[in-house]
Amino acid sequence: MIAIRLMTRAAAILLGEHCGEHSIANDVARSLHAHRGGRALAHVAVDGLAYRHREDYGEADDRDNDPMEWVRRIEIASRHATAMRRYLAS
């Protein structure tokens, strides 16, 4: 869920005034809210972005071997899924 976002002023105002998601789940909620508000969405796929790049900073990263790190990742995914529920057709 890593992204860089570019948006119009109107989209920024819409999200700032009406989206209401202030947790890490805004990664999904803002795009869905903008789409529901009639804004066009697009993406550019990239290759080469990995979950972790501690090597870039000169220190080892052993988080994939840490069970608590996996619990945190699942918790974040759960927040995303909960935020998405508001935008699913009933």
N, C-alpha and C positions, 0 to 999 in steps of 0.2 A: 504494500500500500504506500509506496513512495511515489510522490508526484511533485511536479512543478506546475502551478496553475497560472494561466493567463485569462483574465476576464475583463469584460467591459465594465465601465462605471455603473451602468444600470444593473448588471448582474451582481456586482459587489454590494450595491445598496439593497437589492432584494435579499441577498444572503445575510447581510448584517442586520437587517430589520426583521426578517421573518423566518430564518432557518432555525435558530434557537438551539442548535447543537454546539456545545462548548467543550466537549470532551474529544479524545483522540478519534472518536467515531465521526468527527466532521469530515474525515477523509472520504467517506462514502455519502454522508448525508448532504453535504453541500452540492455535490454533482447531481444527486437525485432531486434535490430541491430546485436547483436551477433548471433542470430538464422539465420538471412539473410546472415551473413558472414560464415555460415557453422559450427558454434559452437554448440555443444550439450547443451541442457538445461535440467535441472531436478529441482525438488523441494521436500521438505519435509514438509508435512502439520503438523501444530501444533494446539493445542487447549489451550485456556487459555489466549491468548493475547487480551486484550480489547483496545478500542480506547483511553480510559483515565484511568489513575491510579494515580490521585493526592492523593488518600488515602495513597499511599506508602510514600508520602512526608509530610503527616500531615496537608494538607490544603484541604479545600473543593473545588470541581470543579463543577461549575454551568454552564459550557459552553453549555451543551445541551439545556439550556433554553434561550440562547442568540441568537437572530435572526441574528446578524452580524456574529457570529461564523458559522452558517449554510451557510451564503453567502460566507464566506471564503472557506468552504469545497466544495461548488459548483464550485467556481473559480478554485480550485486545480483540481477537476475532469475534468473541461473543458480544462485545460492545458494538462492533461494526454490524453484526447481524441484527442486534436489537434496534439500532438506528434505522436499518433498512426496512424493517417491518412497517414503519409509518408510510412508506412509499409503495407498498405492494397493493395491487388491486384487490379489493375485497369481493 
